[in-house]
Amino acid sequence: MCASVSRNYHLPTLNDLYWYPGGNPDLRPEDGFETELGINYLDKLSDKFSLTVEITGFYNDISNWIQWKPTDYRYWMPENIAEVISRGVESSLGVHLKYGSWHYNLSGFYAYTRTTDEGRLSVEKDYNGRQLIYIPVHHGNLFFYVEYKNWSMGWNMLATGSRTTTMNPADSYSNLLPAYMLNDIQVGKKWSLKNIDVAVQFKLNNVFDVQYQAVIWRAMPGRNAEMVVKVDLR
């Protein structure tokens, strides 16, 4: 078990202040308290099987939160939010199994995050308690990986919950981006030569050709493939 309490002071970046177009030189630094409590469990049940579980809860109170928002001119601009409360739970699971020349790995992650504007202006405009834009309440992934001698294969699933694009539903660009799930697969092989190690990996991303948006008005790639070659000198 672990716990932490900290106070953080974060200055705006140069991009926050001076990016053109959209930088805001009047931004104030973020200032806030962050707390978290976590539980870790690791058990090597045998030489062939191990299990890892982690659960962490957090609660953060941040003043002058810096957030980039879309404008009516189709570019983004950072603004300070007087007070933001972020709280939630993050959990992860890891399972490793060895059977002869086979190695199996299963890992998963899930996060429940409520990040809301609790400042005076949000109370006056009656949108306090609404989730901040582009932050999903639910987010997670599951990854399965197999190795056999010099061969490997993996399957990754990524799930992202729905997200709002504005705090005010009356805005002209108001929208709700729907939840989506992406699947990626990969196959690879390694060769160990005299003085070098060579690894080649083929990836097929967005296997089911899902149509989705991570950011409003921005097209995302459908099904696509890539190849990675890695050479290590010894």
N, C-alpha and C positions, 0 to 999 in steps of 0.2 A: 504494500500500500504506500502511496506517496501523495503529498499535498503541497501546494505552493500558493503564496499570496505575493503579488508584485504590483508595483506602480510603474507605469510606462509613459514615457514622454516621446512623441514621434513628430519630428519636423517634416513639413511638406517637402517632397522631392523637387528637383529642378523641373521635371516634366509637369508636376502638379502646378508649379508656379508660372512656367514660361512656355509650355507647349503651344505651338501655333498651328491652327486656331484652337482656342479653348482654355489655355492656361489661366490660372487665377492668382495674381500676385497678392491678393488680399487674404489668402487662406491663413488660418490660425493653426498652431500645432495641436495635435491630438494629445489628450491627457486623460489617463484613466487607471482604474484598479482592475486587476485580473486575478481570479481565484480558480483553482481546479483541485479535484480530488480523484485519484485514480487507484485502481486495483489491478495488479498484474499476477497472472498465474502461469507458471511454466512447469511442466512435468514431463520428464523423459521416462516414459513408462518402460522402455526397453531400448536395446541398441538399434531396434528397427522402427520404433514409433515414438513420436514426441508431440506434445500439444501445448499451444500457447494461447492464452486468452487475456485480453486487456480491455478494461472499461474505464472511461474517464468522464467525469461530469465537470462542467465549467460554468462560471458566471462572471461576466465582464460588464463594467459600467464605464463607458468612454464618453468624454466630453469633446466636442468639436470633431467628431468622426468625419474623415475626408472621404467623400464618395463622388465618383464621376457619374454624371447624369446626362442623358441625351437632351438636346435643346431643339427648339422649333426650326433651327437653321441646319439640322442634320449633322452637326458635330457635337462632341461631348465636352462637358465642362465640369471641373471639380467644385464641390461646395462643402461647407462645414455643416454638419448636423449637430445641433446643440447638445443632445444627449441620446446615446444609443445603449440599449441593454441587449447583450448577447448572452444566451444561455442554451445549454443543451447537453447531449450525451454523445460520445464517440466510442465505438466498440470495434474490436478486431479479433479475428480468429486465425490461427495458423496450425495446420496439421501436416506432419511429415512422416512418410512411411517408406521404408527401404525393404525391398524383397529381391534378393539376389542382385542382379545387375540393373534392376528397375528402381527408380526413385520417384515417388509421388509427392507432390506438394499441393496443398489446397489452402488458399488464404482468402479472407473476406474482410470487408470493412463496411461499416454503416454509421452514418452520422445523422442525428436529429438536432437541428439548429433553429432556434427562434431568435431572430435579430430584428429588433423593433425600434422605431423612432419614438422616444418618450419626452421630447423637448416641448417647451411651452408653445411654440408655433404649431406643432403637430396637434396639440390639444385644442388650440383655438380653431384649427381647420378640420378637426374631427377625423384625423387619420392616425392618431397615436395608437400604438399596438399593432399596426400593420407591418408585415414582413418587409424588410428593405428590398429594393429592386435587385434582381439577378442573384439573390441568395436563396437557394432551394431549402425548404424545410427538411426534405428527405434526400439523402444522397448516399450511394453505396456502390461497391463493386465486388465481384467474385472472380478469382483467378485460379485456374487449375493447370498444373505444369507437370509434365512427365519427362524423365530422362532415361534413356537406355543406351549404355555405353557412350558412344559419341553423338547419339541422336537426341533430339529434344522436340517436344511439342507442347504448345500452350493454348489455352482458351481463356479469354478475358471478357467478362460481362460488366458493363458500366451502366448504372441506372441513375438518372437525375430527375428530381421531382419538378413540378410546375413552378414557374417563376413569374413575378410581376415585372413590368418594365417602367412603372411610374407609381408614385405614391398617391397621385390624384387621378381617379378614373375619368375626370373630365378633360384631361390633357389630350391634345390631338393625336399623340403617338401612344396613347394608352393601349395596352394589350396584355394578354396573359399567355406566356409561352408554355405550351403543354409539356408534360413529362415525356421522357424518351428513354429507351434502352438500346445500347450499342453492343455489338458482339465483334470481337477481333480474334483471329486465330494466327498462329505462327508455327513454323517448322524450321528446324535448324540442324546443322551438323558441324562438328569440330574435327580438325586434323592437327596432329602434333608431328611436326617435321623436325629436322635436326636442330635448328636454331630459332624456329618460329612456330607460333600457333596460329592457325587460320580458322575462323568461324564464319559460316555463311548462314544467313537467316532470311526466310521468306515470310512476309506478313500479308494477310488479307484483312483489311480493315472494313468495318461496317458491313459485315458479311451479308446481312439481310436487306441491305440498301435502304435503310431507314431514312425518311425525310424528316429533318428536325432543324431547329434553330437554337444556337447557343446565345446569340445576340439578335435582337429584332432587326429586320431588313438585311441581315447578313447570311448569305447562302453558305451551307456547310457541305463538305464532300460526301457523295454517296459511296457506293462500294468502290474501293481502290486498293491497289497492291503496291508493295515496296520490297526492295531487297537490301539487306545490310551485310557488308563484308568487313570483318574486323581482323586485323593482323597484329599480333603481339610478338615483339622480339625478345629473345631470352639471352 
